[in-house]
Amino acid sequence: MPQKILFLKYEDLKIDPKKEVAKIALFLGKPFGNEEDLEIVLKKCSLERLKNLEVNKSGSIFTSVHNNAFFRKGVVGDWKNHMTPEMEAQLDKITKLKLQGSGLEL
């Protein structure tokens, strides 16, 4: 059982990536020493940069699953374009069950 859990929300990451990445670093016990290091990490981990790496354009894990399948638009709420209402209800049910008592409020 983990001693600590960090809850992050994609929406918060989109609103203030600098704050959320700094929060991750602090949680890992490796806070940034300066603003420049934080900016470098943000740039190297940006969705656009990762999506455009050659390995993510042409590589694959299995012959039927290409790496570019792991990157979509990076837009809050885009899941609605990929899930039916039934899928959403099932995911909500499982999420509530699994996260019950965790302190995370959705």
MODELLER restraints for C-alpha pairs under 7 A, 6 or more apart:
rsr = mdl.restraints
at = mdl.atoms
rsr.add(forms.Gaussian(group=physical.xy_distance, feature=features.Distance(at['CA:11:A'], at['CA:76:A']), mean=6.24, stdev=0.5))
rsr.add(forms.Gaussian(group=physical.xy_distance, feature=features.Distance(at['CA:13:A'], at['CA:20:A']), mean=5.70, stdev=0.5))
rsr.add(forms.Gaussian(group=physical.xy_distance, feature=features.Distance(at['CA:22:A'], at['CA:31:A']), mean=6.72, stdev=0.5))
rsr.add(forms.Gaussian(group=physical.xy_distance, feature=features.Distance(at['CA:22:A'], at['CA:32:A']), mean=6.96, stdev=0.5))
rsr.add(forms.Gaussian(group=physical.xy_distance, feature=features.Distance(at['CA:25:A'], at['CA:31:A']), mean=4.84, stdev=0.5))
rsr.add(forms.Gaussian(group=physical.xy_distance, feature=features.Distance(at['CA:25:A'], at['CA:32:A']), mean=6.83, stdev=0.5))
rsr.add(forms.Gaussian(group=physical.xy_distance, feature=features.Distance(at['CA:32:A'], at['CA:38:A']), mean=6.22, stdev=0.5))
rsr.add(forms.Gaussian(group=physical.xy_distance, feature=features.Distance(at['CA:51:A'], at['CA:71:A']), mean=6.29, stdev=0.5))
rsr.add(forms.Gaussian(group=physical.xy_distance, feature=features.Distance(at['CA:56:A'], at['CA:67:A']), mean=4.87, stdev=0.5))
rsr.add(forms.Gaussian(group=physical.xy_distance, feature=features.Distance(at['CA:56:A'], at['CA:68:A']), mean=5.14, stdev=0.5))
rsr.add(forms.Gaussian(group=physical.xy_distance, feature=features.Distance(at['CA:57:A'], at['CA:67:A']), mean=6.61, stdev=0.5))
rsr.add(forms.Gaussian(group=physical.xy_distance, feature=features.Distance(at['CA:57:A'], at['CA:68:A']), mean=5.39, stdev=0.5))
rsr.add(forms.Gaussian(group=physical.xy_distance, feature=features.Distance(at['CA:59:A'], at['CA:66:A']), mean=6.09, stdev=0.5))
rsr.add(forms.Gaussian(group=physical.xy_distance, feature=features.Distance(at['CA:59:A'], at['CA:67:A']), mean=5.51, stdev=0.5))
rsr.add(forms.Gaussian(group=physical.xy_distance, feature=features.Distance(at['CA:60:A'], at['CA:66:A']), mean=4.06, stdev=0.5))
rsr.add(forms.Gaussian(group=physical.xy_distance, feature=features.Distance(at['CA:60:A'], at['CA:67:A']), mean=4.81, stdev=0.5))
rsr.add(forms.Gaussian(group=physical.xy_distance, feature=features.Distance(at['CA:61:A'], at['CA:67:A']), mean=6.64, stdev=0.5))
